[in-house]
Amino acid sequence: MAAGLTIGEPDYDRFNLLFEATVEELLPAAARMRTVETDGALEGVHCTLEVARMLEGEIWGQGFPQPLFCDNFGVESQRVVGEKHLKLRLVKDGRRFEAMRFGALEPLPEKVRAAYRLAVSEFNGLRTIQLNVEHFE
């Protein structure tokens, strides 16, 4: 589901125009819209290190992705780490969650609906749950 090619810099603009025209011609507008399918909200009782470990221990792949949950959060804090990631502290129902947005620097609004994966974070030998935010609105 991936392809690679090499394009000379002088040919990039022409390639870009032809590529966009071809996509426009071959794919209906609905197919070009980004759709995020989630597994819904994750109840707080299931947002545990044990569940995160269980999910990380499974085998996921194309056609069988790791669960992607969606909930509403308050954004308590956010800061850039490693020059290209956003470290977050999210709040839901009075409970705080450490979270990350890998490869993204766009700040989140004060309140957010986020699609995330439950993960295990290990730092200095301590394992905790972490929400890896993939999309937000």
C-alpha positions in Angstrom: 0.0 0.0 0.0 3.0 2.3 -0.6 5.1 3.2 -3.5 8.3 5.1 -4.1 9.8 7.1 -6.9 12.5 9.6 -7.5 11.6 13.0 -9.1 14.1 15.6 -10.1 13.6 18.9 -8.5 12.8 20.7 -11.8 10.0 18.2 -12.5 8.4 18.4 -9.0 5.8 21.1 -9.8 4.7 19.4 -13.0 4.4 16.1 -11.2 2.4 17.7 -8.4 -0.1 19.2 -10.9 -0.5 16.0 -12.8 -0.8 13.9 -9.6 -3.5 16.2 -8.2 -5.5 16.2 -11.5 -5.3 12.4 -11.6 -6.5 12.0 -8.0 -9.3 14.4 -8.7 -10.3 12.4 -11.8 -10.1 8.9 -10.3 -11.3 9.3 -6.7 -14.7 10.7 -5.8 -14.7 13.6 -3.3 -15.9 11.3 -0.5 -12.9 9.0 -0.9 -10.6 12.0 -0.5 -12.1 13.1 2.8 -10.1 12.1 5.8 -12.3 9.9 8.0 -11.3 8.7 11.4 -13.0 5.6 12.6 -12.8 4.9 16.3 -13.8 2.3 18.8 -15.7 4.9 20.8 -15.0 6.1 24.3 -12.9 4.1 26.8 -14.5 4.0 30.2 -12.2 5.2 33.0 -12.3 1.8 34.7 -10.6 0.4 31.6 -8.0 3.1 31.3 -5.4 1.2 33.2 -1.8 0.0 32.8 -3.0 -3.6 32.7 -5.3 -2.9 29.7 -2.5 -0.9 28.0 -0.1 -3.8 28.4 -2.6 -6.2 27.1 -3.2 -4.1 24.0 0.5 -3.6 23.3 1.0 -7.4 23.6 -1.4 -8.2 20.8 -0.6 -8.4 17.1 -2.2 -5.6 15.0 -1.8 -4.9 11.3 -3.5 -3.8 8.1 -7.2 -4.6 8.3 -6.9 -5.3 12.0 -5.6 -2.1 13.6 -5.0 -1.5 17.3 -8.1 0.0 19.0 -8.4 3.8 18.6 -10.5 5.4 21.3 -12.2 8.8 21.3 -13.1 11.0 24.3 -13.5 14.6 25.3 -10.7 16.1 27.4 -9.6 19.3 28.9 -6.0 20.3 28.0 -4.2 21.1 31.3 -0.8 21.6 29.8 1.2 21.1 26.6 4.9 21.5 25.7 7.2 20.6 22.9 9.6 17.7 23.5 12.4 16.4 21.3 11.8 19.3 19.0 9.0 17.6 17.1 6.5 16.1 19.6 3.9 17.6 21.9 3.7 16.3 25.5 0.3 16.8 27.0 -1.6 16.5 30.2 -5.2 15.8 29.6 -8.1 15.8 32.1 -11.3 13.8 31.9 -13.8 13.4 34.8 -11.2 14.8 37.3 -8.6 12.2 36.2 -5.3 13.4 34.7 -3.6 11.5 31.8 -0.2 11.9 30.3 -0.4 12.0 26.5 1.8 12.5 23.5 1.3 13.7 19.9 4.2 12.3 18.0 5.5 14.2 15.0 3.1 17.1 15.6 3.6 20.6 17.0 0.2 22.2 16.5 -1.1 23.2 19.9 -4.4 21.8 21.0 -7.3 24.0 22.1 -8.4 24.2 25.8 -11.0 21.6 25.3 -10.6 18.8 22.7 -12.2 15.7 21.3 -9.3 13.4 20.8 -8.8 10.0 19.0 -6.0 8.1 20.9 -4.4 4.8 21.4 -3.7 3.5 24.9 0.0 2.8 25.4 2.6 2.0 28.0 5.2 4.7 28.7 8.5 3.6 30.4 10.7 6.2 31.9 13.4 5.7 34.5 12.2 2.1 35.1 8.6 3.3 35.9 5.8 2.2 33.6 2.6 4.3 33.3 -0.2 4.6 30.9 0.0 7.2 28.2 -2.5 8.3 25.6 -1.0 8.6 22.1 -3.2 11.3 20.4 -3.5 10.7 16.7 -6.3 13.1 15.8 -8.2 15.9 17.5 -11.0 18.4 16.9 
